[in-house]
Amino acid sequence: MAAVTRPINPPSTSSHVRPFNPRRDMGTVADLIERCFVGSLDADGERYLRQMREMAQTPGFLRLASLGAEMGGMPFIGYVWEQDGKIVGNVSLIPHRVGGRLEYLIANVAVDPNYRRQGIARGLTGQAIEHAAARGALELWLHAREDNDGAVTLYQNMDFKERARRTTWHTHREFPRSEPPPGIILGSRRAQHWANQKTWLEISYPPELSWHLPFKLSALQPGLWGGIRRLFNNQFVQQWSAMRGNELKGVVTWQSTSSHANALWLAAPSSCDSELISALLVHARRNVSAHRPLTLDYPARQHETAIQAAGFYQHQTLIWMRMEL
């Protein structure tokens, strides 16, 4: 069991930590997050901040949010750090269940640039750990950008262990129109491909790392039950396979989403050759509308050259870290 880290003493007598109050803090925290992460927010991140500001202007919704904070995934629970009469730090907690276990994701750890290096991020993270432990959570998760050395070091020093690295890819408008390599046949995913596809998807999108994504493994299966689950989850998908002879080499799924970009889910063994992966992704891009961009969440360092060759660029790589409570 990891030691629970308590917040350090505040840097001055004029500072204190208190619970986040949606009715009072939503708009201010949105401004703080934007100030701290300017330049790294994508279209969905910007939409997230707009939603926070819209909620800040809806008193009835905020009253409801205050009553049911622990029930949803929006930033209704967390803590803020007040100093010099204003909010200069924030941490949010998102409860979720994986395999029936209660877990929390620490998110939106933000400190005003003028107040950094005073122990505020450590103090807020420690408060979040205590919150999760007091409610019986078994695990606590967070993620940090791979290039944010300061945050990664802080979390390592607080006993968070790296679990995985994942890269989010976005599409360029243009992409190659090349033909598949000789001997590779690209076509619709068939029912008999599901067993291998499911195995590869479970490796690339384990529940503890994909619960926040619009990814539902059961909705991708063929047949009546898959169709019912897609209907129930309001999901529309198209799927294509790559074959070499009689051997399945990979499957890609296109899924419509309510976000800025539609999603691709790639199912392939780590040993699959780059030329084939690139051809499969290009085939998917040729068969869907170009009006909306595409996003691909995938384990970092896997098939990078192939994904880039299909007209994708890296948006960010996140290090996922876990603490057992």
N, C-alpha and C positions, 0 to 999 in steps of 0.2 A: 504494500500500500504506500502510495506516495505521501510525503509530508505535505500537509495543507499550509500554504504560504500565506501568512497574514499580512495585511497592508502595512507598509512601513509608516513611520511617523510622518505627518504632513510636513512639508518644507517650511511652513510658517504658521503662526497662530491664526492667520486670517483664512486658512484653507481647510476644507473638510470634504469628505465623501458622503454622498447621500443617494438613496434610490432614485432612479430615473422616474420622472413624473410625466406621462404622456401629455396631460392637459396643459402642462406648464413648459415643458422642455423640448417638444418635438421639433419646432421650427429652429430653435437655437442649435440643437444637436445636428440637424441637417446642414446648417451653415458651417458648423465645425468640421463635419466629415468632408464636406466639399473643399474647405480650406486645406485640410490635411492631405487629401488624396487628389488634388488637382493635377491633371496631366496623366493620371492612371485610370480614370473612370471611363468605361465604355458606354455605349448607348443605354444598356440596361442599368448601369450604375447611375446614370443621370436620371433615368426614369424613376428609379428607386427614391432618389432625393426629391423629385417632383411630387411623388406620392406622399412622402413624409410632410412636405410643405402643405399639400392639399389637406391632409388629415389634420394638420395644425390649425386649419381654418374651419374645421367641422366639429363644433363642440359636442354634438350628440355622439359622434363616432368616438371621440376621445374619452367620453364618459364610459362608453361600452368597453373600450380598450383598457381602461384603468381597472375595470372589474374582472376582465378575463385575460390578464396579461400572460399568465402561465400556460394558456391554452393554445396560443398561435405562434406562427413563425415570424411575424413582423416585429420590429424593434420596440416592444412594449415593456420588456424587462431588462434591467441593467442598472448601471450606476454612473453618476456624473461626479466630477471633481470641480468644486467651486473654489476660486481663489481671486482675491482682489475684487470680490463682488460679482464675478461672472463665471460662467461655465467654461473651463479650459481643458477638460478631459472627459472622455466618455468610453464606456464599454457596454456592449449589448450581449445578451444571452438568448440563444434560440434553443428551446427544448425540442427534442424529437425522440422517437423510439426506433431502435434497430433490433430486430429479433425479440421484441418484448422488453428490452432493457431501456431504461430511461438514460438518456445522454444529453449533454448540452454542447452547443457550439459557441465558443467565444468569438464575437465579431465586432467590427467597428471600433477597434481600439484606436482612439484618436486623441492626440494631445496637441493643443495650439502650439505652432512653431516657436512662439515667444516664451513658452513655459516648459520646453523640453529639457532633458538631463537634470530633472529634479526628483526623479523617482515616481512620477505620476502614473506612467504606464504600468510599472511594477505594482504600485498600490492598487490600481483599478483591477488588474488581472488577479491579484491576490483576493480581492473582494469577490470577484466572480467565482473563484475556486471555492471559497467558503459558501457562497450561495448554492452552488451545485451540490456540494457535499452535504449541506444541511437538508437538502430535499431528496436525499437517497440516490443520487445519480452514481452510476458505477464507473462512468468514463466521462472525460471532458476533452473536447477537441478544439483546435484552432488551426488557422493556416496563416502563413506569411509569405509575401513575395520572395522569390528566391534571391533577388538582388537586394533585399532589405537586411543587410548583415546585422544591424543593431537589434532589430526585432527578433531575428532568429536566435542570436546570442542570448537575449533576455529570456526567451522562452526555454531555451536549453538550460539556463541557469536556474529556472524555476521547476525543473524536473519534467518538462515535456519532452517526449521522445519522437523522433521523426518516424512516420509511418509510410509516407509515400510522397512522390512529387508528380504533379499533374500539370499538363500544359493545355491552355485554351487557345485554339486556333481559329482565326477568322479568314474569310475568303477575300482575295483580291477580286475586282470586277472581272478582269480578264483571266483566262486559264487556257492551257494547251489543248489542242483538238486532236492530239495524236491517237493513233490506232493502238489497240492492245498488242502486247508482244506476241510473237508467233506461238501457236499452241494453246493460247489462253482464250477461252470462250466466256463472254460476259452476257448474262441474261437474268431473268427474274429469279428471285429466291424460290426454291422448291421446298415442299413439306419435308422431304427426306434430308434436307440440309439443316434442319432445326437442331438436332442433337449436337452437332459440332458447333454451330453458331452459338447455342446456349452456353456451352462450355467456355468458349472464347470470351463471350460477353461477361460471364461471371468472374473471369480473371481480370478483365479490363475495367469492369464497373462493379466492384464489390459494394454491398449495401452500405457499409460504413463510410464510403467515399462518394456515393452517388445519390443518397436520399434527398439531397437538395436539388437535384437535376430533374428535368421532366422526363426521366427515364423509368419506364415500367417494363421489366423483363417479360412479365406474363402477357403484356399487350403486343409483343412482337412475335409470339408463337403462331404457327399456322392453324387453320381449322376454325371451327365454330367458336370455341372458347376464346381464342385469341381475338376473333371478331367482336365477341360480346364485351371483352375487356376494353378493346379500343373504343367501342361505342360508349361504354360506361365512363371511360376517362376522357371522352371527347377528343380522341387522338386519330389523326389520319397519317398513315405511313405508306411508304413504298420501299421495296427491298430488292437488292440485286446481288447476285453471286458471281464469283470468279472460279472457273473450273479449268483444270489442266488434265485433259483426258477424262477419266472418271473420278478424279480426286478433287474434292472441294478445297479451295485455297483461301477463301475469304468471303465475307458478306458485309455489305454496307446498308444501313437503314437511313432513309430520310424521314423526318418527322416534322410536321407543322407544329408551331408553338405560338404562344401569345406574346413572346418576347420580341426583341428587335430583330433577331435572326432565327431562322429555322435550324433544326439540329440534325447532325449526322452522328450515327453510332457505328463504330468500326469494330468488326469481329474478325480477328485473324490471329494466327499463331505468331509469337515473337520472331520465329525463324523465317517468316514469309519474306520473299525477296522484294526489294523496294520497287522494282519496275512493275510488278503485279499490283501492289498496293496503290501506286500512283494511277495505274490504268483503271482500277476499280473506282477510285474517288472521282476521276475525270468522267467516267461513265455516269456516275450519279449526277454530277453537275450538268452533264449534257441532257439529262432526262427530267430535270426539274426547272421550274420557273426561275429566271434570273432576276426577278423583281425584288427579291429579298435576299440578303446575304445569308451565309451558312456559318455555323459554328461547330467545332469538333472538340470535345473534351477527351483527352487521351493521356495515358501514362507518359511522363516526360522521358525523353531520349529514345522512345520507341518509334521507329519508322519516320523519323524527322525529315530525312532527305526526300522520302517518297511523298510525304504530305506537302512539303514545300513545292515539290515539282508539280503537284496538282493544283497549284495556285492559291495556297494558304500561307498566312504569315502568323507568327507567334504573337498573341496578345499579351500573355503573361504565363509564368510558371509559378505555381504555388506549392509550398512545402506544407503538407498536412502533418500535424503533430498531435500526440495523444498523451493524456495523463490518466492513469488508473487511480481511482479514489478509494 
